[in-house]
Amino acid sequence: MVTTVSDQISSMIINGEMQAAVAQDPYGQGTLAMTDLVNYLMGKPGASVGKLTIASGLTLSADDKAAVNAWRVANALKELPIK
């Protein structure tokens, strides 16, 4: 999953320089939006056209630094020592 959280942001959370961040999938969000647009223009509106779609996200918090490290590993980043 491509996310809006980076190596630097997740490192700052683990190092105590930042309290939290929300990881989202901008590529997936854009793909869904463009698919709906193309289908609509072709006269094949999808189920989500004209409706509010809630984009899922994941909160990474300094309250659970182990979860931040798990997110880092799942996104091909190095696990960091927890202070």
N, C-alpha and C positions, 0 to 999 in steps of 0.2 A: 504494500500500500504506500503510495506517495503521500506524504503528509506535509502540513504547514509547519510542523515542529522540526527542528534541525538538530544536528549534533551539538551545536553551540547552545541552543536553548535548553535541550535536555541536560547538558553538562552544567549549565547555570542552576538548574533546579536541584541537581544532586549536590552541587557545591554550596547551596544555601544562598545564592545570589538572586534567585527568583523563586516565587512561591508556587506558581502554577502556569500551565499553558494548555490550550485545547488543540489536539491533533485532529485534523480533518483530511479528507481526500479530495483535493480540488480537481484532480484529473477525472476521477469518477463522477463528480458533480457536473463537470463540464460535458462529459460524454453523455450523461443522461439528458442534460438540457438540449444538447445538439440533436440527439436522437429524436426527442419530442418535437423539436423545431422542424427537422427534415420530414418526419412523418406528417406533421400538421400541414406543411406546405404541399405535400403530395396527396392531401385529402384523406389521410389515415390517422386521425388524432388518436393518441394513446390515452391510457387511463389517467395519466397525471396531468394532461394538458388543461390549463385553467385552474388547477388546484394547487394548494400550498403543499410543497414537499419539504419535510424536515430532513436536513442533512445530518447524518450521524456524526458524532465526534467522540473523542476520548479525552478526558481530563487527566493530565499528568500533574501530580501534586507533590510538593515537598513532604507532605504527610505520609507518603508511601513511596520512598525512594527505591525500594526493591522493585516496585511496579514500573518505575521509570527505567530502571536498568533492564527489566524484562522487555519493555517496549524498544529500548535501544538494540538489544540483541535480535529481536524480531525484525528490526529494520536495518540489519547488517551493520550496526555500529558496535564499537567495543564497549564491554561492560566496564563501568567505572567504580573505583572504591567509594564506599558510602562513608561519609564523615559524620 
